[in-house]
Amino acid sequence: MIEERAEREIYLAPRRSAADWRRLSGTLVRTPWAKAFDESLFQRLESRYLKPIRVLQDKGSWEGEGFSIISIQCAMLEFLAACRGGLIYRHKNPVPPHEYNMSGDLFASFLSTTAPFNELFTRDDAVEFYRNVRCALLHEARTKNGWIIQASGRIGVDCSRKIVNRNTLQMHITDYIDGYGRDLLTDTDLQAAFVRKFDDLAS
């Protein structure tokens, strides 16, 4: 006799299941958006990205943990970009306008057009960063074409010198998250994108 396996519950954040999101999303007309941001997005970011980065920063021994930190940051940046646009990744046959399969375009557009990152990146700079930092780290565990990682500096990414200051970049990312949370309270386009993204995550 083959025993059927119970369907596993999807968790979007610690102690926040897909079912919790569906209940919350059904009340967003009267539920404060600050609660939706905190329970759905911020707690997801905190548990999966922000806390692990802090652990690496605090417990690191200056022996290369910057590679891990930047790898996590790059994954988080793509998620933040997709969340801002309410975009869903589909490897094959994405259906516009809300599905995509070209991560490079999404990544570069986000960095070059969205504050505070657009103060660091032109479109060409963002494309180079995507290819020689993001993709090089995630596919080859290295940076390429002269890019280096340092702990901190005046700005998060110095494209002219090909330097990523990982702790400073993290401050830019947290500034973005804080600003996004504030904008989400009143921006109906961001709210619609947020719902679209989390509906897909919960599916």
N, C-alpha and C positions, 0 to 999 in steps of 0.2 A: 504494500500500500504506500503510495506517495503522499507524504504529508505536505499540504499547502503551507507556504510560508506567509505569515502575516505581512501585509504591506508596511514598510517602514515609514515612520513619520518623518517629514522633512522639517529641519530646524533652520530658520533664517538667522537666528541669533540665540545666545544662551537662554534657554527656557522660553523661547518664542518660536512656536511652531507655525507651519503653513496655515493650520486651522486658526491659530491666534490672529495671523495677518488677515485672513478672510473675514473674521469677526470684526476686527478693527476697521478694515477698509469699508465695510458696510455702514460704519457710523461716522465716516470722516466729515460729513456735513456738519455734525455737531461736536465731534471730538477735536480738541485742539491739535493743530498740525505739529506743535512742539512735541506732543506725546508720540505721534507717528514717527517723527524724525528720531527721537531718542530710542524708542523701543524697537524700531525696525532697522533703521540705518546705522545710527551711532553705535548701538550695542553690537551690531554685526561687525562694523569696522574696528571697534575696540577689541573684541575677542579674537578676530582673525588677522588683524594687521597692526593696529596701534600698540597693543600690549606686547606682542612678540618683538616689535621693533624696539620698544623700551627695554625689554629684557636683554636684547643684543647690545644696546647702547650701554646699559648699566653693568652688565656682566662681562663685557668684551675684554679681550686682552691685547687689542691693537695688533692682531695677527691675521687680519683679512676679513673680519666680520662685516666690513663695509660692503662686500660683495653680496652677502645675504640681505643686508638692510636695503640696498638699492634694488635688489630683485623683488623684495616684498613691496617696496614703494612703487615700482613699475606696475606690478599686478594691481595694486590699489588704485593707481592713477587711471588705468584702463577701466576698472569698475566704476570709479567716480565719473568718468566721461560718459560711460554707457548709462549710468543712473541719471545724469543730468539731462540726457536726451531721451530717456525712456527706451533705450535701444537694446535689442536682444541679439546675441550672437548666434548665427546659424552657419555651420561649416559649409553646407551645400544648399544652393538655391535659396538664398535669403530673399524675402519679399519686402521691397521698399514700401513705405519710408522708415519703418520701425525695426527692421532686421538688417544685420550687416555681417559681412565676413572679411572685411578688409581692416584688420586691427590697426595697421599703420596709419591709414587715413584718419580714423577716429582719434588715435593717440596724438598725432601731429596737430590736428585741428584743435583739439582740446587745449594742448599746451600753448599754442600760438594765438588763441583767441580768448582765453578765459583767465581772468585775474585770480591770483597774482602771477600766474605762470607766464602770461603774455608779456610781462616785463623782463623775462629771462630769455624767451624764445621767439625768433622769427619762425615762419613756416619751414624754411630750409634748415634752420638750427634744430627744430623739433624732429624733422625727418632724420637728420643725422644722429640725433640722440636716440631715436627709436631703433635705428639700424645698428649703431655701434655700442650702445649701452644696453638698452632694453633687450633686444633680440640676442645680442652677443652674450649677455649674462644668462638669459633663460635657456638658450640653446647650446652654449659652449662654455658656460661658467667662467667667462672672461669679458673684459672690455676690448675694443678693437680700435685701430687707426688712431692711436695716440691718446685715447681718453683714459683718465686716471680718476681714482676715488680718494678723497681726503675726508677727514672727520668733520671739519668745520671751516668756514670761511665767511666772507662778507655776504655773499649771495649763494643760493642753493646750487645753481649751475652756471658756470662761466663758460659759455660756448666758445668764445674767442680763444680761450686757453685750454679748452677741452678738459675741464675739471668739474667733477661732481662733489660738492661738499655735503655729505649725506645727512649730517645733523641739521644743517641749515635748511636743506631741502625739506626735511621733516617739519620744520617750523612753517615753511610755506604751505605744506599740505594741510597741517592742522589749521592754519589761518583760512585756507579754502573751505575746509569742512565747517568751521564756525560760521563763515559767511553764507555758505549754502544753507545751513540750518536756519539762519535768520531770513534769507530770501524765500525759503520754502513756506514761511508763515503766510505770505501774501501773494506770491507769484503763482497764478493759476496754471500757467504753462508748465512750470516746474512741478506743480502738484500732479497734473495729469501724467507727466512723464514718470514721476515717482510711482504712482499707482500702476502704470503699465509695466514698469520694471519689476516691481515686487509681486504683481500678479503672476508674471512669468516665473520668478524665482520660487513661488509657492505652488506652481503647477506640477 
